[in-house]
Amino acid sequence: MRDSLFLSGQENKVMIEKVLQSKNLYKAYRQVVGNKGSSGVDGMQVTELKSFIDQGKTAG
């Protein structure tokens, strides 16, 4: 375990890549839908989330 709360540039890149993996995005999506989540700071509704994730998947 690191003593610091901050990640190095490489560690940050690896973490972001893991978060953005399709399986992790869909797991988060299912959790939000299951919790009947409301929109966040971006104002995106749960009903818009899946198509947003799908668009990112085809763009990447």
Secondary structure, 3 states (H helix, E strand, C coil): CCCCCCCCHHHHHHHHHHHCCHHHHHHHHHHHHHCCCCCCCCCCCHHHHHHHHHHHHHHC
